[in-house]
């Protein structure tokens, strides 16, 4: 069964949860859509540090990967989608917990989606998966 990345939110989630090989397939699917752009980055560290740096990291990724243009309205959309994604990821995580996240951003020129998937742990035996997601118009 082939799963098609036919919506930007779905594409962002698929990319965030993908392995490197799966990521390559998703990027090929998105390359067929000329107005769709994707950026992927990794964010790791203590939750408190991630909360301080997450938005800066995803804005830099969005600009470097040309997911959005360097315009206030488009950057504003990335910030809001990113904050929504971060809230889903970290709302019940202890500040000293470590997190390791793969973050994917996808835009179709009108909307931007941010999805992050990874692990959090206060102690190695408490390691478990987390996912966050946000979408905003640009």
NUKOL-716442 format. One line per 5 residues: their letters; for each residue x, y, z of C-alpha. Coordinates in Angstrom, 3 decimals. Layout:
<recs>
A> X,Y,Z; ...;
</recs>
This chain:
<recs>
XXXXX> 0.000,0.000,0.000; 1.380,3.359,-1.017; 0.483,6.403,1.067; 0.433,9.626,-0.913; 1.362,12.992,0.576;
XXXXX> -1.603,14.797,-0.974; -2.111,17.526,1.660; 0.580,19.704,3.232; -0.271,18.654,6.781; -0.178,14.992,5.873;
XXXXX> 3.116,15.517,4.012; 4.667,17.287,7.020; 3.576,14.532,9.414; 4.805,11.814,7.059; 8.177,13.546,6.690;
XXXXX> 8.528,14.082,10.450; 7.935,10.392,11.234; 9.903,9.059,8.263; 13.204,7.220,8.065; 15.860,8.631,5.718;
XXXXX> 14.746,6.307,2.878; 11.076,7.174,3.401; 11.977,10.867,3.559; 13.560,10.616,0.105; 10.352,9.110,-1.320;
XXXXX> 8.252,11.867,0.259; 10.565,14.532,-1.183; 10.190,12.967,-4.644; 6.386,13.048,-4.312; 6.480,16.707,-3.289;
XXXXX> 8.879,17.629,-6.107; 6.076,16.784,-8.542; 4.047,19.643,-7.073; 5.908,22.719,-8.287; 4.505,25.125,-5.700;
XXXXX> 5.089,22.808,-2.691; 8.271,23.233,-0.646; 9.682,21.126,2.196; 12.301,21.720,4.856; 13.529,19.314,7.502;
XXXXX> 15.578,20.013,10.595; 16.422,18.366,13.904; 16.018,19.955,17.325; 17.492,18.364,20.439; 18.087,19.369,24.035;
XXXXX> 16.321,20.019,27.301; 12.671,20.996,26.989; 13.311,24.422,28.507; 16.034,25.103,25.919; 13.926,23.779,23.046;
XXXXX> 11.071,26.076,24.028; 13.476,29.030,23.761; 15.046,27.996,20.452; 12.331,26.045,18.582; 10.810,28.998,16.732;
XXXXX> 14.223,30.370,15.714; 15.241,26.932,14.428; 12.143,26.376,12.330; 12.121,29.913,10.898; 15.762,29.436,9.860;
XXXXX> 14.895,26.067,8.300; 11.880,27.530,6.473; 13.955,30.371,5.026; 17.016,28.265,4.149; 14.895,25.582,2.429;
XXXXX> 12.757,28.247,0.669; 9.593,26.868,2.293; 8.537,30.496,2.765; 9.827,33.805,1.476; 11.482,36.387,3.694;
XXXXX> 8.223,38.290,4.171; 6.594,39.198,7.502; 3.258,37.497,6.703; 4.932,34.222,5.723; 7.334,34.182,8.676;
XXXXX> 4.371,35.015,10.923; 2.574,31.913,9.628; 5.610,29.725,10.351; 5.833,31.123,13.886; 2.171,30.411,14.644;
XXXXX> 2.210,26.912,13.142; 5.445,26.213,15.037; 4.036,27.397,18.359; 0.971,25.196,17.865; 3.252,22.249,17.087;
XXXXX> 5.461,22.968,20.121; 2.464,23.165,22.450; 1.419,19.667,21.431; 4.947,18.367,21.944; 5.881,19.843,25.268;
XXXXX> 2.784,20.649,27.308; 3.241,17.766,29.754; 7.025,17.367,29.669; 9.162,18.182,32.713; 11.465,21.149,31.991;
XXXXX> 14.606,19.096,32.647; 13.538,16.319,30.262; 15.590,15.792,27.135; 13.920,15.823,23.749; 15.131,14.694,20.331;
XXXXX> 12.880,15.841,17.471; 12.727,15.667,13.698; 10.814,18.684,12.388; 9.287,18.971,8.911; 7.831,22.109,7.350;
XXXXX> 5.727,21.996,4.175; 4.147,24.893,2.297; 1.951,25.164,-0.775; 2.377,28.931,-1.055; -0.859,29.633,0.832;
XXXXX> -0.499,27.532,3.983; 2.404,26.187,6.018; 2.391,23.013,8.137; 4.892,22.190,10.878; 5.140,18.659,12.274;
XXXXX> 7.622,17.313,14.794; 8.155,13.756,15.968; 10.668,12.356,18.401; 11.337,11.243,21.923; 11.352,12.754,25.380;
XXXXX> 12.764,11.394,28.601; 13.539,12.558,32.105; 15.353,9.281,32.702; 16.438,6.685,30.075; 13.781,4.182,31.181;
XXXXX> 11.010,6.756,30.707; 11.838,7.402,27.026; 8.727,7.658,24.851; 7.535,9.112,21.559; 5.887,12.496,21.049;
XXXXX> 4.358,14.285,18.087; 3.227,17.859,17.533; 1.517,19.534,14.603; 0.406,22.989,13.513; -0.925,24.649,10.346;
XXX> -1.311,28.335,9.527; -2.073,30.456,6.469; 0.759,32.587,5.126;
</recs>
